[in-house]
C-alpha cells in the first residue's frame, strides 16, 4: 500500500474516532495520532546529516488553537511532547505557528536548519523537519494541526497533503464538539507553559 492509500485509510479511521470522541480535545488527539503513527519518512534518520551528534529520531504531533484574546496559541491533544508542556503556549506571532496564523496557509519545513526564523518551542530539543495545516471554519482561523520530527527531511510534500486533509476533518469536529466554548473555558490553565517569541533552548 502506498502512502496516499495508507493516508486515506488513516483519515477514514481517525476521522471516525474524532467524530465519536467525547470532546474537542479527544477529537483533535484522534486525528493527531493518526498522523503521528503514519506520516514522515521512517528511514530519514538513517541518511547522512539527518541527525546531529546527540540527537535521536522521534516525533511530536498535536494542534495549536488561538486563544480568545489572540495573544497565544495553546497546545491541544498533543503526542510526544514533554508532560510539562501539555499546555504549551506559543505567542500568536511566534515562529512558524505565527506565520501559519498570519498567512492562513499550510507549511512544510523539510529541514529547519535552512530557515533562520525557525524557533524552538519544544523544551527537549530542536526539531529538524515539520508540517503545519490550518484549521479553518467559514473563513475564520481557529488553529493548526502540526507534526514534527527530529531528523531533517523526515516530512515531505505527501505528508503535508495528508495532514491538510486531516485538518479539514479537524475543523468540522472542532466546531461540532463545541471546541470554541471549550477553549474559552480552558484558556488560562494552571499548567500553562508559556514561551516567548524567541523560544527555549534544549535545556529548557
N, C-alpha and C positions, 0 to 999 in steps of 0.2 A: 504494500500500500504506500503510495507516495504521500508527501506531506500535505498536499491540498486535500486529498481524500481523507487523510487522518484528521485534518483540521475540520472538515465538515462533520465527521463523526464526533469529534470533541465538542463542537458547537451544539450539536443535537443533544448530547448527553449533559453537558454543563448548562446549557440553556434550560433544559427541563429541570435540573436541580435548582437553578436560580429561581425559576417560576414557582417551584414548590417550597422554597426556603421560607422559614418563619418570619424573617425580617430583612430589611435592606442590606445590612452588613453581611449576613449569611449569603444573600444572593450575590453580592459582589465577590465574596470569597469563593463561591462555587465557580464563577467564571474565571477568576484569577487562578484558581487551582487547575482548571482545565488548561490554561495557557502555561502555567508553571510546569505541568507534567509533560507537555508536548513540545513547546516551542524552543527554538535555538538549536544550533549545530552542536550535538552532544559529543563531538570529537574535536571541537575548536581548540580546546586546551592542549591538544597534542601537537599543534602546529608551532613551528619556531616563532618565538616572540609573543605568543598569545598570553603567556603568564610571565610576570617578572619574579625575581628571586623573592621567596617568602609568600607568594600568592598561591591560591588554590582555586579551582573552579567550583563555583556554587551559584545559585540562582535566587532571586527575590522577585516577588510579584505582589500586586495589590492595586488599590485605587486611591487616588488623591481627590478629595472633594473640597470645593471652595466654601469656606465658612460664610455665614450670613453677613458678617461685617467686611468680607472680602479683604482681610488682612493676611490670611494664611490658607494654605491647602492642608487638610488633615488626612492622614493615612487611615484607610478603612479596609478591613478584610485582608490584612497582609499575610504573606507567607515568606518565611526565610529571614525576616528582619529580626534584630535582637529584641527580646521581650520588652526591654525598657523603651524601645522605640515603637511600641504598638500604636501609640498615638503621636507619631512624628508630625510636627507642624513645620511646614516649609513656607517662608514668606511668599506672598502672592506673586511677587516679581522675581523670585529666586531661581536662578539657574534655568535648566531646560523645562522643568514643570512650568515656570513662569513664562517661558517662550511659547509653550503649547497653549497656555491660557490666553496670552496676548494675541496669538495668531490664529487660534481656534483650528489648529492644524495637527495632523499626525506627524510623527518624527521618528526617524531611525538614526542612531549614532552607532555605526558599526565598530568604530574604535574611538573611544572618548579621548584618547591621547591626542587626537587630531583636532580637538575642539577646545580651544583655550578658555572658553567661557563655561566649560563643564565644572560643576561644583559637587563636592562630595557631601551628601547629606546622610548617608548610611554610616553609623557610628564605627562599624568594624573595619571597613575598607572602602577604597575607591573602586567603583565598578568599571569594567572595560568596554562593555557593549550594552546598549539599552534601546528600548522602544516605548513609545507613548501614543495613546489613542484617545482623542477627546470623547467625553460622554456628553452629548448634546440632546436637548429636548425642545422642540418647537423654537429653534433658534437661540435658545439660552444655553450657556456653558455651565454645566454642573460640576464636572470633574474630568478625570482621565484614568484609564487603565494603563498600568505600567508593568514592564518586566525588564530585568537586567541580569547580567552575568558578569563574573569576574574576568573571564577570558575575553580578550579582544576578538572581534569578528565572529562572536557567537550568534548575534542577531543579524538576520538577513531580510531582504525585501519581502520574501514569502511569509516570514514570521510577522512582519508589520501588517501585511494584508489580513492575516488571520486574527490578530488582536484587534484590528479595526472592526472586523465583523463582530467580534465578541463585545466591543464597546457599544455597538448598536443595540445588541440584546440588553446590555447593562443599562442603557438609558431607559428602556421600557420597564425593566424590572425595578429600577430605582424609583421611578415615579409611581408605579403600581403598588410598590411595597411601602409607600409613604416616606421615601428617603429624605426629602427636604424637611419634613417635620421632625424626623428622627435626628437629622443633622443639627437643626436648631436646638433641640433638647440636649444634645451632646457636644455642643460647640466649645465648652470650656471644661474638658475632662480633668480630673485630679492627676492623671498620669500623663498629661501633655508633655511632649519632649520638643521644645521649641529650638530651632536653629536659626542663625542669622543668614543673610544672603550669601555670605562667603563660605558657609558650610562648616564642617567639622573635620578634624584630622583623624588618622587611623586609631589614635589613642583615645578619641572621644574627649 
